[in-house]
Amino acid sequence: MEVPSSKDNEGEYISTANKDAGRNQKWNIKYVDGKDGGDKPGKGEKNEEFGLIVGREFYIVSKSYMRRVFSAQSNKMVYTKARKEDDDSQKWFFDQKSKTIRNVKYTKISGQDHSLDIRQTNNLYLYSTDSRWYQMFKYEEKDGNLVDFKGQVLGIGGGDREDANIKREQKDSKKITQEWNIEYISGGKPDGGGDDGGKPGGDGEGEGGKGGDDDKSIEDEFGMDLGRPFHIVTMQSSQRLLDVIGSQVVIKTENKLDSQTW
């Protein structure tokens, strides 16, 4: 299923084509029944697409010489600062429901969602969570890059110094100021660490429990939760939703109508 020719326009018709790597063929399933923890993977498991463990607090640490960390300021800008272990403004976590990186301090203070956001003048801020492309970052562990949905990366503006702002830049493999480590606070490595390595399937009963290919549930086979309403959201920059007009399937901006719910 794809948006033909990557035409990311309101009301664009949907068709099918041979699979390729295009973002016009990629979609997010966003559940809309308000159940907490309904999205998979669950807390403590790694989201392979985004490269981060769900719900685990971490520091975002520069690979530059001084090893400064992301730090949220009172004006909601994000700077690099020397690490302080008791400072929650320097602690972050990946939220599975919104697919964004949120700040521990401002989540605790306001009780509201505030996520990393790059919409304003290419500088990194905290803004109210809306899960648009400018709030969604994937961590590519091999290169140490935090990559947005348009293929640009986060780097230190103005060099490796205290109170440097974080900027959106074209990727440059020679710039260590674009490389980051994710250091989880509770210990352990992103992959595994628990009794069953963080993988689903083992229930500790009988001969190692269930979980083989022959025992897959219909949810595992099709990759969606049975009976739960959801939106189908294009991964193109507009993040429009699959909608029905007459007998045609199109992409449209979210409008709260049942025609966008599946």
The 8 nearest C-alpha neighbors of each residue, nearest first, counted from 0:
[[1, 15, 14, 24, 16, 13, 2, 25],
 [2, 0, 24, 23, 14, 15, 3, 13],
 [1, 3, 13, 23, 5, 6, 4, 14],
 [4, 2, 5, 1, 6, 14, 13, 23],
 [3, 5, 6, 2, 23, 1, 7, 21],
 [6, 4, 23, 3, 2, 7, 22, 1],
 [7, 5, 4, 8, 3, 2, 11, 23],
 [6, 8, 5, 237, 235, 9, 11, 2],
 [9, 7, 11, 6, 10, 250, 251, 237],
 [8, 10, 251, 11, 250, 252, 7, 239],
 [11, 9, 250, 249, 251, 8, 12, 242],
 [10, 12, 249, 8, 250, 9, 13, 6],
 [13, 11, 249, 248, 10, 14, 250, 2],
 [14, 12, 2, 249, 248, 1, 11, 3],
 [13, 15, 1, 0, 2, 3, 12, 16],
 [16, 14, 0, 1, 13, 17, 3, 2],
 [17, 15, 18, 0, 1, 14, 3, 19],
 [16, 18, 19, 15, 0, 1, 24, 20],
 [17, 19, 16, 20, 24, 21, 0, 15],
 [18, 20, 21, 17, 24, 16, 22, 23],
 [21, 19, 22, 18, 24, 25, 23, 17],
 [22, 20, 23, 24, 19, 25, 5, 18],
 [21, 23, 25, 24, 235, 234, 20, 5],
 [22, 24, 5, 2, 21, 1, 25, 235],
 [25, 23, 1, 22, 21, 0, 2, 26],
 [24, 26, 22, 234, 23, 233, 21, 27],
 [27, 25, 233, 234, 232, 231, 28, 24],
 [26, 28, 232, 231, 29, 233, 234, 25],
 [27, 29, 231, 230, 229, 232, 30, 26],
 [30, 28, 230, 229, 27, 31, 231, 232],
 [31, 29, 229, 228, 32, 230, 28, 227],
 [30, 32, 229, 33, 228, 29, 230, 227],
 [31, 33, 34, 30, 228, 227, 229, 37],
 [34, 32, 31, 35, 30, 37, 36, 228],
 [33, 35, 37, 32, 36, 31, 30, 38],
 [36, 34, 37, 33, 38, 96, 32, 95],
 [35, 37, 38, 34, 41, 96, 39, 42],
 [38, 36, 35, 34, 39, 30, 41, 96],
 [39, 37, 36, 96, 40, 95, 41, 30],
 [40, 38, 41, 37, 95, 36, 46, 42],
 [39, 41, 44, 46, 38, 45, 42, 53],
 [40, 42, 39, 44, 43, 53, 36, 38],
 [41, 43, 53, 54, 44, 40, 55, 52],
 [42, 44, 53, 52, 54, 55, 41, 45],
 [45, 43, 52, 42, 41, 53, 40, 197],
 [44, 46, 52, 51, 47, 53, 189, 43],
 [45, 47, 51, 48, 49, 50, 52, 40],
 [46, 48, 50, 49, 45, 51, 52, 40],
 [47, 49, 46, 50, 137, 51, 138, 45],
 [48, 50, 137, 47, 46, 51, 138, 136],
 [51, 49, 47, 138, 48, 46, 137, 139],
 [52, 50, 45, 46, 49, 53, 93, 138],
 [53, 51, 45, 44, 43, 46, 55, 189],
 [52, 54, 42, 93, 43, 44, 55, 95],
 [53, 55, 42, 92, 93, 94, 43, 52],
 [56, 54, 92, 53, 52, 43, 57, 183],
 [57, 55, 92, 91, 184, 183, 90, 54],
 [56, 58, 183, 184, 182, 91, 90, 92],
 [57, 59, 182, 90, 181, 60, 91, 89],
 [58, 60, 181, 68, 69, 180, 179, 182],
 [61, 59, 68, 180, 179, 67, 66, 58],
 [60, 62, 179, 66, 63, 67, 68, 178],
 [61, 63, 179, 178, 66, 175, 60, 64],
 [64, 62, 61, 66, 65, 175, 176, 159],
 [63, 65, 66, 62, 159, 61, 67, 175],
 [64, 66, 67, 63, 159, 61, 81, 62],
 [67, 65, 61, 63, 64, 62, 60, 68],
 [66, 68, 81, 80, 61, 79, 65, 60],
 [69, 67, 60, 79, 59, 80, 82, 61],
 [68, 70, 79, 59, 89, 78, 77, 80],
 [69, 71, 89, 78, 77, 88, 79, 68],
 [72, 70, 77, 88, 75, 76, 89, 78],
 [71, 73, 75, 74, 76, 77, 70, 78],
 [72, 74, 75, 71, 76, 88, 77, 105],
 [73, 75, 72, 76, 71, 124, 77, 125],
 [76, 74, 72, 125, 73, 124, 71, 77],
 [75, 77, 124, 72, 74, 71, 123, 125],
 [76, 78, 71, 70, 124, 123, 72, 164],
 [79, 77, 164, 162, 163, 70, 69, 165],
 [78, 80, 69, 68, 162, 163, 67, 70],
 [81, 79, 67, 161, 68, 162, 82, 70],
 [80, 82, 67, 68, 83, 161, 79, 66],
 [81, 83, 68, 80, 67, 84, 89, 86],
 [84, 82, 86, 85, 81, 89, 80, 87],
 [83, 85, 86, 82, 87, 89, 90, 184],
 [86, 84, 83, 87, 89, 82, 88, 90],
 [87, 85, 88, 83, 84, 89, 90, 104],
 [88, 86, 104, 90, 89, 103, 85, 102],
 [87, 89, 104, 71, 86, 90, 70, 103],
 [90, 88, 70, 87, 69, 86, 71, 58],
 [91, 89, 87, 58, 103, 88, 57, 102],
 [90, 92, 102, 57, 56, 103, 101, 58],
 [93, 91, 56, 101, 54, 55, 100, 57],
 [92, 94, 100, 53, 54, 99, 95, 101],
 [95, 93, 98, 99, 96, 97, 54, 53],
 [96, 94, 98, 97, 53, 93, 38, 99],
 [95, 97, 94, 98, 38, 36, 29, 37],
 [96, 98, 99, 130, 95, 94, 128, 129],
 [99, 97, 95, 94, 96, 135, 130, 93],
 [100, 98, 135, 97, 94, 93, 134, 114],
 [101, 99, 93, 114, 92, 115, 94, 91],
 [102, 100, 114, 92, 91, 113, 99, 93],
 [101, 103, 91, 104, 105, 90, 106, 88],
 [102, 104, 106, 91, 90, 87, 105, 107],
 [105, 103, 87, 88, 107, 106, 102, 108],
 [104, 106, 108, 107, 103, 102, 109, 113],
 [105, 107, 110, 103, 104, 108, 109, 111],
 [106, 108, 104, 105, 110, 109, 103, 111],
 [109, 107, 105, 106, 110, 104, 111, 103],
 [108, 110, 111, 106, 107, 105, 112, 104],
 [111, 109, 106, 107, 108, 112, 105, 113],
 [112, 110, 109, 106, 113, 127, 105, 107],
 [111, 113, 128, 127, 106, 114, 110, 101],
 [112, 114, 127, 126, 128, 125, 101, 111],
 [115, 113, 101, 125, 128, 100, 126, 99],
 [114, 116, 125, 134, 100, 124, 101, 123],
 [115, 117, 134, 124, 133, 125, 123, 118],
 [116, 118, 123, 133, 121, 122, 119, 124],
 [119, 117, 133, 116, 121, 120, 122, 123],
 [118, 120, 121, 117, 122, 123, 124, 116],
 [121, 119, 122, 118, 117, 123, 166, 167],
 [120, 122, 167, 119, 117, 166, 118, 123],
 [123, 121, 166, 120, 117, 165, 119, 167],
 [122, 124, 117, 165, 77, 116, 166, 76],
 [125, 123, 76, 116, 75, 77, 115, 126],
 [124, 126, 115, 75, 114, 116, 113, 76],
 [127, 125, 113, 114, 116, 128, 124, 115],
 [126, 128, 113, 112, 114, 129, 125, 111],
 [127, 129, 113, 112, 114, 130, 126, 97],
 [128, 130, 131, 127, 97, 134, 114, 126],
 [131, 129, 97, 134, 128, 135, 99, 132],
 [132, 130, 133, 134, 129, 238, 135, 237],
 [131, 133, 135, 134, 148, 236, 130, 147],
 [132, 134, 117, 131, 116, 118, 135, 147],
 [135, 133, 116, 132, 131, 115, 130, 99],
 [136, 134, 99, 132, 133, 147, 98, 130],
 [137, 135, 147, 146, 145, 134, 138, 148],
 [136, 138, 49, 146, 145, 50, 139, 147],
 [137, 139, 145, 50, 140, 144, 49, 146],
 [140, 138, 144, 143, 141, 142, 137, 145],
 [139, 141, 143, 142, 138, 144, 50, 180],
 [140, 142, 139, 143, 144, 138, 178, 180],
 [143, 141, 144, 140, 139, 178, 172, 179],
 [142, 144, 178, 140, 179, 139, 141, 180],
 [145, 143, 178, 139, 142, 138, 146, 179],
 [144, 146, 138, 152, 137, 153, 136, 139],
 [147, 145, 152, 137, 136, 151, 150, 144],
 [148, 146, 136, 149, 150, 151, 135, 152],
 [147, 149, 150, 132, 135, 146, 136, 236],
 [150, 148, 147, 151, 236, 132, 146, 235],
 [149, 151, 147, 148, 146, 152, 169, 170],
 [150, 152, 169, 146, 147, 168, 149, 170],
 [153, 151, 146, 168, 145, 167, 170, 147],
 [154, 152, 167, 166, 145, 177, 168, 165],
 [153, 155, 177, 166, 176, 165, 156, 167],
 [156, 154, 165, 176, 158, 166, 164, 157],
 [155, 157, 164, 165, 166, 158, 163, 154],
 [158, 156, 155, 163, 159, 160, 164, 165],
 [157, 159, 156, 160, 155, 176, 163, 154],
 [158, 160, 63, 155, 176, 157, 65, 161],
 [161, 159, 163, 158, 162, 79, 157, 65],
 [160, 162, 80, 163, 79, 81, 159, 67],
 [163, 161, 78, 79, 80, 164, 160, 77],
 [164, 162, 78, 79, 161, 160, 156, 155],
 [163, 165, 78, 156, 155, 77, 162, 166],
 [166, 164, 155, 123, 156, 154, 122, 78],
 [165, 167, 122, 154, 153, 121, 156, 123],
 [166, 168, 153, 121, 152, 154, 151, 122],
 [169, 167, 152, 151, 153, 170, 166, 154],
 [168, 170, 151, 152, 171, 167, 150, 153],
 [169, 171, 152, 151, 168, 172, 177, 150],
 [170, 172, 173, 174, 169, 177, 168, 175],
 [171, 173, 174, 170, 175, 142, 177, 178],
 [172, 174, 171, 175, 177, 176, 170, 178],
 [175, 173, 176, 171, 172, 177, 178, 170],
 [174, 176, 178, 177, 63, 173, 62, 172],
 [175, 177, 174, 155, 154, 178, 63, 61],
 [178, 176, 154, 175, 174, 153, 144, 155],
 [179, 177, 143, 144, 175, 176, 62, 61],
 [180, 178, 61, 143, 60, 62, 144, 59],
 [179, 181, 60, 59, 182, 143, 61, 62],
 [180, 182, 59, 58, 57, 183, 60, 179],
 [183, 181, 58, 57, 180, 184, 59, 60],
 [184, 182, 57, 185, 186, 56, 181, 58],
 [183, 185, 57, 186, 56, 182, 58, 55],
 [186, 184, 183, 187, 56, 55, 57, 182],
 [187, 185, 184, 183, 188, 182, 192, 189],
 [186, 188, 192, 189, 185, 183, 191, 190],
 [187, 189, 190, 192, 191, 186, 183, 182],
 [190, 188, 52, 191, 45, 187, 51, 192],
 [191, 189, 188, 192, 45, 196, 197, 44],
 [196, 192, 190, 197, 193, 189, 188, 198],
 [191, 193, 196, 187, 188, 190, 197, 194],
 [194, 192, 196, 195, 197, 191, 198, 187],
 [195, 193, 196, 192, 197, 191, 198, 201],
 [194, 196, 193, 197, 198, 201, 191, 192],
 [191, 197, 195, 193, 192, 198, 194, 190],
 [196, 198, 191, 195, 193, 44, 199, 192],
 [197, 199, 196, 195, 200, 191, 44, 201],
 [200, 198, 201, 197, 210, 195, 202, 196],
 [199, 201, 210, 209, 202, 198, 208, 211],
 [202, 200, 208, 203, 209, 199, 207, 210],
 [203, 201, 208, 204, 200, 209, 207, 210],
 [204, 202, 208, 201, 207, 205, 206, 209],
 [205, 203, 208, 202, 207, 206, 201, 209],
 [204, 206, 207, 208, 203, 202, 209, 201],
 [207, 205, 208, 204, 203, 209, 201, 202],
 [206, 208, 205, 203, 204, 201, 209, 202],
 [209, 207, 202, 201, 204, 203, 206, 205],
 [210, 208, 200, 201, 211, 202, 214, 207],
 [209, 211, 200, 214, 201, 215, 212, 208],
 [212, 210, 214, 213, 209, 215, 200, 208],
 [211, 213, 214, 215, 210, 216, 220, 209],
 [212, 214, 211, 215, 210, 216, 209, 220],
 [215, 213, 211, 212, 210, 216, 209, 200],
 [216, 214, 212, 213, 219, 220, 210, 217],
 [215, 217, 219, 218, 220, 214, 221, 213],
 [216, 218, 220, 219, 221, 215, 225, 222],
 [219, 217, 216, 223, 224, 221, 220, 222],
 [220, 218, 222, 216, 217, 221, 215, 223],
 [219, 221, 217, 218, 222, 216, 215, 223],
 [220, 222, 218, 219, 223, 217, 224, 216],
 [223, 221, 219, 218, 220, 224, 217, 225],
 [224, 222, 218, 221, 225, 219, 28, 220],
 [225, 223, 218, 227, 226, 222, 37, 38],
 [224, 226, 227, 218, 223, 217, 228, 221],
 [227, 225, 224, 228, 223, 229, 261, 218],
 [226, 228, 225, 224, 229, 32, 30, 31],
 [229, 227, 261, 31, 30, 32, 260, 226],
 [228, 230, 30, 31, 29, 261, 260, 28],
 [229, 231, 29, 260, 28, 232, 261, 259],
 [232, 230, 28, 241, 240, 27, 26, 29],
 [233, 231, 240, 27, 26, 238, 239, 230],
 [232, 234, 26, 238, 235, 239, 25, 240],
 [235, 233, 26, 25, 238, 22, 236, 232],
 [234, 236, 233, 237, 238, 22, 23, 7],
 [235, 237, 238, 132, 234, 148, 149, 7],
 [236, 238, 239, 235, 7, 233, 132, 131],
 [239, 237, 233, 236, 232, 235, 234, 240],
 [240, 238, 252, 251, 237, 250, 232, 233],
 [241, 239, 232, 250, 251, 231, 252, 253],
 [240, 242, 250, 231, 249, 259, 232, 251],
 [243, 241, 259, 249, 258, 250, 248, 240],
 [242, 244, 248, 258, 247, 249, 245, 246],
 [245, 243, 247, 246, 248, 242, 249, 258],
 [246, 244, 247, 243, 248, 242, 258, 249],
 [245, 247, 244, 243, 248, 249, 242, 12],
 [248, 246, 244, 245, 243, 249, 12, 13],
 [247, 249, 243, 242, 13, 12, 244, 241],
 [248, 250, 12, 11, 242, 10, 13, 241],
 [251, 249, 241, 240, 10, 239, 11, 242],
 [252, 250, 239, 9, 240, 10, 242, 253],
 [251, 253, 239, 240, 254, 9, 250, 238],
 [252, 254, 255, 240, 251, 239, 259, 256],
 [253, 255, 256, 252, 259, 251, 257, 240],
 [256, 254, 253, 257, 259, 258, 260, 252],
 [257, 255, 258, 254, 259, 260, 253, 242],
 [256, 258, 260, 259, 255, 261, 242, 254],
 [257, 259, 256, 243, 242, 260, 261, 244],
 [260, 258, 242, 257, 241, 256, 230, 240],
 [261, 259, 257, 230, 229, 258, 228, 256],
 [260, 229, 228, 230, 259, 231, 258, 257]]
